[in-house]
Amino acid sequence: MRIKWILYGLIAAVVLGINFCGGDNVEEYTTEEVVTPTQGVVTTVKEVEEGEFKIEDEQAVPSPDASRIIAKYMDETADTFTLEEARLAVSDTSGTQNHYRHNSIFRMASYGLMGYFLGRSMGSYRPSSSAYIDQNTYNRVNNNAGQTLNQTARRTTVSRPKSGFGSSRSGSSTRSTRSYGG
């Protein structure tokens, strides 16, 4: 009886060894294009109601380091934020009055072209027309600064191992090796 179980164990070990350590262990890869801006953008947001901002303009600038967010307030004052200040402020969770005001500014700016510099993927994200003062502003910005950023962006192709449910690690099999119940 004990020999029978040892034999079953050895068979299982051999099967697993062939599947996961065998010679035809071909890793499956997926490729994707990564798009990185080589120029920057200056985004101007305007307070249209207390604490609510819309994008008034966006202009391409020669370098991502020259990127800025200019905030125009209803009380006729303005603030200018560097890209680094914007990134730091987004991570600020202090809960102060300025935190909420700045968070609104940076959130709205991230829905435009500035989003590419605040973590959105240039390859898959498109600016939201509702983030702009009006449709004409959205069209003008995307036809000018948007086209410039897109045309001058660096494109690289990267390969990554496929992963997740149903991915094969044994080369020719595409069946899942997961089992449920029973």
N, C-alpha and C positions, 0 to 999 in steps of 0.2 A: 504494500500500500504506500509506504513512504517512498519507495523507488519511483512509483507512478507519479507522485507529486514533484519529485526532483526532475523527472523527465519532462513534465509539463513546464516547469520553470526554465529548464534549459532551452526548450523549444521557443518559449516566449522571449527569452534573452536573445536568441539567434535572430528571430523575426524583428525585434526592435533594433538590434545591431545592424541588420541589413537596411532597414528603413532610415535610421538616423545617422549611421556611421559608414554606410556603404559607399562604394566607389562611384555610384551614379547620383550622389547627393548634389544636385544642381540647384543653387539658390535662384529663386525667381525675383526679377527686379522690375521696377516700374521707373519710367523716366518722367521728369517734369521740367518745365522751363522756369527758371528763377529770374525775375526781372528786378533789377536794382537801379534806382534813379542815379544819374551822374550829375544832375543839376538840382538846384533847390527850388523852393517856392516861398513867396511872401504872401500870406493869407491875411486879408483884412476882414474882420468880422464887425458887425454893427449891432448894437443893442436896439431891438425894435420894440420891445416891451420890457418892463422891469425884469431883469434876469434872463431874458430870452434873446438869443443872438442869431443872426443869419449872416452868411458869407456875402460880402459886398464886392470883393475882388480877389483875384489870385494872379500873381505874376511870377514867371520863371526867373530865377537868378542863377549866376554861373556855378555855384557850389552848394551842395547840401548843407554845409556849415553856415552858409549865409541865410538859411531859411529863418523866417520870423513869422510871428503872429502879431498883428496889430489889432488891438481891441478899441473900438470907438464906443463910448458910453453915451447914454441919453443926456447926461449932465454936461456934455461937450468936452469931457476929459478923454484921455487916451492912454493906453499902456502898450508897450512893445515887449514881447517875450521872445527869447532865443529858443531854438529847438530844444536845447538842453533844459532850459527852465520849464518848457512845456512838458517834457518827459518827467521831470521831477514833480511838477505840480499834479500831473495825472495820478502819480502814485501817492500823493499826500491825502491822508484820511483824517486830518485834524478836526474837521467839522466846523471850522470857523466860517464867518460870513464870506471872507475872501475865498475860502476853499470852494464854497458853492458857486460863487460868481465865476471864479476861474475854471472850475469844472465845466460849467456851461459853455464857456468860451472854447475850451480845448475839445470838448465833445463835438461841438458844432464844426470847429475847424477840421476835426478828424473825418467828418463826413464829406469833405472836399478833397482836393489834391493833397493837402497837408496830411491826410490819412496815410499816405504812402510812407511818411517819415515818422508816424506815430504807431507803426506796427501793422498796418493793413498791407496785404499782398498786392503788389502792382500787377501781377499776372492775372488775378482773378477778381479784384475789387474795382468797381466803377463808382465815381462820386455820385452822391444822391442829389437829384435836382431839387428836392424839397429843402435842402440845407442852404440854398442860395436865396437872395432877396427876391428874385423872380426868374422866370424861365429864360429871358434874354441874357441875364447875367450868367446863368449856367451854360448856355450855348456859347457865349463869347469866351468865357474862361476855358471851356473844354476845347474850343477850336483854336485857341492861342496857346496858353500855358500848358494845357493838357496834351496837345499835340507835340509841343516842344519837349516835355518830359518824356513822353512815349518814344519819340524818335531818337532821343539821345541816351536812352536807358541802356544799361549793359545787360545782355541776355546770356545766361549760361544754362546748360542742360546738366542736370544732376540725376544720378541713378541711385535708387534706394531699394533695399530689400522689401518685397511685398510682405505684409504681415496682416494678421487678423484672422477671423473665422474663415475657414475654407481654403486658406493658402497652403500650398504644398511645400514640404521641405524635402521630398524624396524624388524630385525630378519629374517623372512621367505621370505620377498620380495627381489628379486634381480633386480627389474626394477628400472630404473632411475626415479627420481621424477622431473627432469627438463623438462621444456616445452619451445618450440621455436615457436615464432610468432603465428598468427592466432587469 
